[in-house]
């Protein structure tokens, strides 16, 4: 991930295991980025932080965050057939 501008306005929040990292704007409170506990080498990026001219397509997958441990197993199995 490469932040083009405004990195000085981001702050990070962690809890519990400290693996997940939630990065918020210090000014408005919007969660811009997230490093998931389930994929600590990846990023979840708020689509509103991306320049729309750079997006050619989005793949939206529904996810039950209330039961994420069971659902992350299902999500990880998609495409491994």
N, CA, C and O atoms as a GROMACS GRO file, in nm:
protein
  324
    1UNK      N    1   0.084  -0.117   0.000
    1UNK     CA    2   0.000   0.000   0.000
    1UNK      C    3   0.089   0.123   0.000
    1UNK      O    4   0.193   0.126   0.066
    2UNK      N    5   0.048   0.224  -0.073
    2UNK     CA    6   0.122   0.348  -0.080
    2UNK      C    7   0.025   0.464  -0.060
    2UNK      O    8  -0.064   0.485  -0.143
    3UNK      N    9   0.042   0.539   0.047
    3UNK     CA   10  -0.041   0.657   0.072
    3UNK      C   11   0.022   0.774  -0.002
    3UNK      O   12   0.138   0.807   0.023
    4UNK      N   13  -0.052   0.837  -0.092
    4UNK     CA   14   0.000   0.947  -0.173
    4UNK      C   15   0.011   1.075  -0.093
    4UNK      O   16   0.110   1.147  -0.104
    5UNK      N   17  -0.090   1.104  -0.014
    5UNK     CA   18  -0.086   1.225   0.069
    5UNK      C   19  -0.171   1.208   0.193
    5UNK      O   20  -0.263   1.125   0.195
    6UNK      N   21  -0.142   1.285   0.296
    6UNK     CA   22  -0.223   1.286   0.417
    6UNK      C   23  -0.186   1.184   0.522
    6UNK      O   24  -0.259   1.167   0.620
    7UNK      N   25  -0.074   1.114   0.505
    7UNK     CA   26  -0.034   1.012   0.602
    7UNK      C   27  -0.020   1.070   0.743
    7UNK      O   28  -0.043   1.000   0.842
    8UNK      N   29   0.017   1.197   0.752
    8UNK     CA   30   0.032   1.261   0.884
    8UNK      C   31  -0.101   1.275   0.957
    8UNK      O   32  -0.104   1.303   1.077
    9UNK      N   33  -0.212   1.257   0.884
    9UNK     CA   34  -0.344   1.267   0.945
    9UNK      C   35  -0.401   1.133   0.988
    9UNK      O   36  -0.513   1.126   1.039
   10UNK      N   37  -0.324   1.024   0.970
   10UNK     CA   38  -0.371   0.891   1.009
   10UNK      C   39  -0.324   0.855   1.148
   10UNK      O   40  -0.213   0.891   1.189
   11UNK      N   41  -0.409   0.785   1.220
   11UNK     CA   42  -0.373   0.732   1.350
   11UNK      C   43  -0.417   0.586   1.353
   11UNK      O   44  -0.514   0.549   1.287
   12UNK      N   45  -0.347   0.504   1.429
   12UNK     CA   46  -0.374   0.360   1.431
   12UNK      C   47  -0.433   0.317   1.565
   12UNK      O   48  -0.387   0.359   1.671
   13UNK      N   49  -0.535   0.234   1.556
   13UNK     CA   50  -0.598   0.179   1.675
   13UNK      C   51  -0.586   0.027   1.670
   13UNK      O   52  -0.614  -0.034   1.567
   14UNK      N   53  -0.544  -0.035   1.781
   14UNK     CA   54  -0.540  -0.180   1.791
   14UNK      C   55  -0.606  -0.220   1.922
   14UNK      O   56  -0.619  -0.139   2.014
   15UNK      N   57  -0.649  -0.344   1.929
   15UNK     CA   58  -0.704  -0.396   2.053
   15UNK      C   59  -0.684  -0.546   2.058
   15UNK      O   60  -0.642  -0.607   1.959
   16UNK      N   61  -0.714  -0.605   2.170
   16UNK     CA   62  -0.705  -0.748   2.193
   16UNK      C   63  -0.566  -0.801   2.157
   16UNK      O   64  -0.470  -0.773   2.230
   17UNK      N   65  -0.550  -0.876   2.048
   17UNK     CA   66  -0.420  -0.938   2.015
   17UNK      C   67  -0.322  -0.837   1.957
   17UNK      O   68  -0.202  -0.864   1.954
   18UNK      N   69  -0.370  -0.723   1.910
   18UNK     CA   70  -0.283  -0.623   1.848
   18UNK      C   71  -0.246  -0.655   1.705
   18UNK      O   72  -0.172  -0.580   1.642
   19UNK      N   73  -0.296  -0.766   1.652
   19UNK     CA   74  -0.264  -0.804   1.513
   19UNK      C   75  -0.334  -0.715   1.413
   19UNK      O   76  -0.272  -0.665   1.320
   20UNK      N   77  -0.463  -0.694   1.433
   20UNK     CA   78  -0.538  -0.607   1.343
   20UNK      C   79  -0.501  -0.462   1.372
   20UNK      O   80  -0.484  -0.423   1.488
   21UNK      N   81  -0.489  -0.383   1.267
   21UNK     CA   82  -0.456  -0.241   1.279
   21UNK      C   83  -0.563  -0.162   1.205
   21UNK      O   84  -0.583  -0.181   1.085
   22UNK      N   85  -0.630  -0.074   1.275
   22UNK     CA   86  -0.735   0.010   1.218
   22UNK      C   87  -0.678   0.151   1.205
   22UNK      O   88  -0.642   0.213   1.305
   23UNK      N   89  -0.669   0.202   1.083
   23UNK     CA   90  -0.612   0.334   1.060
   23UNK      C   91  -0.721   0.434   1.028
   23UNK      O   92  -0.793   0.421   0.928
   24UNK      N   93  -0.732   0.534   1.114
   24UNK     CA   94  -0.837   0.635   1.105
   24UNK      C   95  -0.778   0.771   1.072
   24UNK      O   96  -0.661   0.800   1.100
   25UNK      N   97  -0.862   0.855   1.011
   25UNK     CA   98  -0.826   0.996   0.991
   25UNK      C   99  -0.840   1.067   1.126
   25UNK      O  100  -0.944   1.058   1.190
   26UNK      N  101  -0.735   1.137   1.168
   26UNK     CA  102  -0.737   1.211   1.295
   26UNK      C  103  -0.837   1.326   1.293
   26UNK      O  104  -0.884   1.370   1.398
   27UNK      N  105  -0.870   1.375   1.173
   27UNK     CA  106  -0.957   1.492   1.160
   27UNK      C  107  -1.105   1.453   1.161
   27UNK      O  108  -1.183   1.506   1.240
   28UNK      N  109  -1.144   1.359   1.073
   28UNK     CA  110  -1.286   1.328   1.057
   28UNK      C  111  -1.328   1.193   1.116
   28UNK      O  112  -1.448   1.168   1.130
   29UNK      N  113  -1.232   1.107   1.150
   29UNK     CA  114  -1.264   0.979   1.212
   29UNK      C  115  -1.295   0.865   1.117
   29UNK      O  116  -1.327   0.756   1.162
   30UNK      N  117  -1.288   0.888   0.986
   30UNK     CA  118  -1.316   0.782   0.889
   30UNK      C  119  -1.206   0.676   0.896
   30UNK      O  120  -1.087   0.708   0.899
   31UNK      N  121  -1.249   0.548   0.898
   31UNK     CA  122  -1.151   0.438   0.894
   31UNK      C  123  -1.108   0.422   0.749
   31UNK      O  124  -1.185   0.375   0.666
   32UNK      N  125  -0.985   0.461   0.720
   32UNK     CA  126  -0.935   0.459   0.584
   32UNK      C  127  -0.880   0.323   0.543
   32UNK      O  128  -0.905   0.275   0.433
   33UNK      N  129  -0.805   0.261   0.634
   33UNK     CA  130  -0.738   0.134   0.605
   33UNK      C  131  -0.750   0.042   0.725
   33UNK      O  132  -0.775   0.086   0.838
   34UNK      N  133  -0.730  -0.085   0.697
   34UNK     CA  134  -0.741  -0.185   0.803
   34UNK      C  135  -0.651  -0.302   0.766
   34UNK      O  136  -0.660  -0.354   0.655
   35UNK      N  137  -0.566  -0.343   0.857
   35UNK     CA  138  -0.487  -0.464   0.839
   35UNK      C  139  -0.560  -0.572   0.919
   35UNK      O  140  -0.558  -0.569   1.042
   36UNK      N  141  -0.623  -0.668   0.851
   36UNK     CA  142  -0.706  -0.766   0.920
   36UNK      C  143  -0.626  -0.868   1.001
   36UNK      O  144  -0.515  -0.906   0.963
   37UNK      N  145  -0.682  -0.911   1.110
   37UNK     CA  146  -0.621  -1.017   1.191
   37UNK      C  147  -0.613  -1.145   1.109
   37UNK      O  148  -0.519  -1.222   1.123
   38UNK      N  149  -0.714  -1.169   1.024
   38UNK     CA  150  -0.718  -1.290   0.942
   38UNK      C  151  -0.616  -1.290   0.830
   38UNK      O  152  -0.577  -1.396   0.782
   39UNK      N  153  -0.572  -1.172   0.787
   39UNK     CA  154  -0.474  -1.158   0.677
   39UNK      C  155  -0.376  -1.044   0.712
   39UNK      O  156  -0.381  -0.939   0.649
   40UNK      N  157  -0.289  -1.063   0.810
   40UNK     CA  158  -0.205  -0.953   0.856
   40UNK      C  159  -0.103  -0.902   0.753
   40UNK      O  160  -0.039  -0.799   0.775
   41UNK      N  161  -0.088  -0.973   0.642
   41UNK     CA  162   0.002  -0.922   0.538
   41UNK      C  163  -0.077  -0.846   0.430
   41UNK      O  164  -0.018  -0.802   0.331
   42UNK      N  165  -0.209  -0.832   0.449
   42UNK     CA  166  -0.292  -0.763   0.352
   42UNK      C  167  -0.354  -0.637   0.409
   42UNK      O  168  -0.336  -0.604   0.526
   43UNK      N  169  -0.428  -0.568   0.324
   43UNK     CA  170  -0.496  -0.445   0.364
   43UNK      C  171  -0.641  -0.449   0.319
   43UNK      O  172  -0.671  -0.501   0.212
   44UNK      N  173  -0.728  -0.396   0.399
   44UNK     CA  174  -0.864  -0.365   0.360
   44UNK      C  175  -0.864  -0.213   0.343
   44UNK      O  176  -0.829  -0.139   0.435
   45UNK      N  177  -0.904  -0.168   0.227
   45UNK     CA  178  -0.899  -0.025   0.197
   45UNK      C  179  -1.039   0.028   0.174
   45UNK      O  180  -1.115  -0.028   0.094
   46UNK      N  181  -1.074   0.134   0.242
   46UNK     CA  182  -1.202   0.200   0.221
   46UNK      C  183  -1.202   0.252   0.077
   46UNK      O  184  -1.118   0.335   0.041
   47UNK      N  185  -1.296   0.205  -0.003
   47UNK     CA  186  -1.298   0.239  -0.145
   47UNK      C  187  -1.306   0.391  -0.168
   47UNK      O  188  -1.265   0.440  -0.272
   48UNK      N  189  -1.359   0.463  -0.070
   48UNK     CA  190  -1.371   0.609  -0.085
   48UNK      C  191  -1.236   0.680  -0.073
   48UNK      O  192  -1.227   0.800  -0.097
   49UNK      N  193  -1.130   0.607  -0.036
   49UNK     CA  194  -0.998   0.668  -0.028
   49UNK      C  195  -0.919   0.651  -0.156
   49UNK      O  196  -0.806   0.699  -0.167
   50UNK      N  197  -0.978   0.582  -0.255
   50UNK     CA  198  -0.910   0.554  -0.382
   50UNK      C  199  -0.957   0.653  -0.488
   50UNK      O  200  -1.076   0.683  -0.496
   51UNK      N  201  -0.865   0.702  -0.568
   51UNK     CA  202  -0.900   0.790  -0.679
   51UNK      C  203  -0.989   0.712  -0.776
   51UNK      O  204  -0.945   0.611  -0.830
   52UNK      N  205  -1.114   0.756  -0.798
   52UNK     CA  206  -1.207   0.681  -0.883
   52UNK      C  207  -1.154   0.655  -1.024
   52UNK      O  208  -1.194   0.558  -1.088
   53UNK      N  209  -1.067   0.741  -1.073
   53UNK     CA  210  -1.013   0.723  -1.208
   53UNK      C  211  -0.919   0.603  -1.217
   53UNK      O  212  -0.884   0.559  -1.327
   54UNK      N  213  -0.877   0.550  -1.102
   54UNK     CA  214  -0.783   0.438  -1.104
   54UNK      C  215  -0.851   0.303  -1.085
   54UNK      O  216  -0.785   0.199  -1.084
   55UNK      N  217  -0.984   0.303  -1.069
   55UNK     CA  218  -1.058   0.179  -1.046
   55UNK      C  219  -1.126   0.135  -1.175
   55UNK      O  220  -1.205   0.209  -1.234
   56UNK      N  221  -1.095   0.013  -1.219
   56UNK     CA  222  -1.161  -0.040  -1.338
   56UNK      C  223  -1.274  -0.137  -1.300
   56UNK      O  224  -1.369  -0.154  -1.376
   57UNK      N  225  -1.264  -0.200  -1.183
   57UNK     CA  226  -1.368  -0.292  -1.138
   57UNK      C  227  -1.351  -0.317  -0.989
   57UNK      O  228  -1.242  -0.303  -0.934
   58UNK      N  229  -1.461  -0.355  -0.924
   58UNK     CA  230  -1.459  -0.393  -0.783
   58UNK      C  231  -1.527  -0.528  -0.768
   58UNK      O  232  -1.630  -0.553  -0.831
   59UNK      N  233  -1.472  -0.614  -0.686
   59UNK     CA  234  -1.533  -0.743  -0.654
   59UNK      C  235  -1.580  -0.735  -0.510
   59UNK      O  236  -1.499  -0.741  -0.417
   60UNK      N  237  -1.710  -0.721  -0.491
   60UNK     CA  238  -1.768  -0.707  -0.357
   60UNK      C  239  -1.815  -0.844  -0.310
   60UNK      O  240  -1.892  -0.911  -0.379
   61UNK      N  241  -1.768  -0.885  -0.193
   61UNK     CA  242  -1.808  -1.012  -0.135
   61UNK      C  243  -1.875  -0.986   0.000
   61UNK      O  244  -1.820  -0.917   0.085
   62UNK      N  245  -1.994  -1.042   0.017
   62UNK     CA  246  -2.066  -1.028   0.144
   62UNK      C  247  -1.992  -1.107   0.251
   62UNK      O  248  -1.938  -1.214   0.223
   63UNK      N  249  -1.989  -1.055   0.372
   63UNK     CA  250  -1.916  -1.120   0.480
   63UNK      C  251  -1.987  -1.097   0.612
   63UNK      O  252  -2.021  -0.983   0.645
   64UNK      N  253  -2.011  -1.204   0.686
   64UNK     CA  254  -2.076  -1.196   0.816
   64UNK      C  255  -1.969  -1.171   0.922
   64UNK      O  256  -1.908  -1.265   0.972
   65UNK      N  257  -1.947  -1.046   0.957
   65UNK     CA  258  -1.844  -1.011   1.055
   65UNK      C  259  -1.878  -1.052   1.196
   65UNK      O  260  -1.789  -1.060   1.281
   66UNK      N  261  -2.006  -1.079   1.224
   66UNK     CA  262  -2.046  -1.124   1.357
   66UNK      C  263  -2.000  -1.266   1.387
   66UNK      O  264  -1.991  -1.305   1.503
   67UNK      N  265  -1.971  -1.341   1.283
   67UNK     CA  266  -1.925  -1.478   1.297
   67UNK      C  267  -1.805  -1.497   1.204
   67UNK      O  268  -1.802  -1.590   1.123
   68UNK      N  269  -1.708  -1.407   1.216
   68UNK     CA  270  -1.604  -1.398   1.116
   68UNK      C  271  -1.512  -1.520   1.111
   68UNK      O  272  -1.465  -1.554   1.002
   69UNK      N  273  -1.485  -1.588   1.222
   69UNK     CA  274  -1.395  -1.702   1.217
   69UNK      C  275  -1.449  -1.813   1.126
   69UNK      O  276  -1.374  -1.873   1.050
   70UNK      N  277  -1.578  -1.840   1.135
   70UNK     CA  278  -1.639  -1.940   1.047
   70UNK      C  279  -1.644  -1.890   0.904
   70UNK      O  280  -1.623  -1.967   0.810
   71UNK      N  281  -1.672  -1.762   0.886
   71UNK     CA  282  -1.687  -1.708   0.752
   71UNK      C  283  -1.554  -1.684   0.682
   71UNK      O  284  -1.549  -1.691   0.559
   72UNK      N  285  -1.447  -1.658   0.755
   72UNK     CA  286  -1.318  -1.638   0.690
   72UNK      C  287  -1.270  -1.770   0.630
   72UNK      O  288  -1.203  -1.770   0.527
   73UNK      N  289  -1.304  -1.882   0.693
   73UNK     CA  290  -1.269  -2.013   0.639
   73UNK      C  291  -1.340  -2.034   0.505
   73UNK      O  292  -1.280  -2.082   0.409
   74UNK      N  293  -1.468  -1.997   0.500
   74UNK     CA  294  -1.543  -2.008   0.374
   74UNK      C  295  -1.484  -1.916   0.268
   74UNK      O  296  -1.465  -1.957   0.153
   75UNK      N  297  -1.454  -1.792   0.306
   75UNK     CA  298  -1.399  -1.695   0.212
   75UNK      C  299  -1.264  -1.741   0.157
   75UNK      O  300  -1.238  -1.729   0.037
   76UNK      N  301  -1.179  -1.794   0.243
   76UNK     CA  302  -1.048  -1.842   0.200
   76UNK      C  303  -1.059  -1.963   0.108
   76UNK      O  304  -0.971  -1.986   0.026
   77UNK      N  305  -1.167  -2.041   0.120
   77UNK     CA  306  -1.185  -2.160   0.038
   77UNK      C  307  -1.233  -2.125  -0.104
   77UNK      O  308  -1.217  -2.205  -0.196
   78UNK      N  309  -1.290  -2.005  -0.122
   78UNK     CA  310  -1.340  -1.963  -0.253
   78UNK      C  311  -1.222  -1.954  -0.350
   78UNK      O  312  -1.120  -1.892  -0.320
   79UNK      N  313  -1.237  -2.015  -0.465
   79UNK     CA  314  -1.134  -2.008  -0.568
   79UNK      C  315  -1.022  -2.109  -0.551
   79UNK      O  316  -0.927  -2.108  -0.630
   80UNK      N  317  -1.029  -2.195  -0.452
   80UNK     CA  318  -0.923  -2.295  -0.432
   80UNK      C  319  -0.964  -2.431  -0.485
   80UNK      O  320  -0.899  -2.532  -0.455
   81UNK      N  321  -1.071  -2.436  -0.565
   81UNK     CA  322  -1.118  -2.564  -0.620
   81UNK      C  323  -1.025  -2.614  -0.728
   81UNK      O  324  -1.048  -2.720  -0.786
   0.00000   0.00000   0.00000
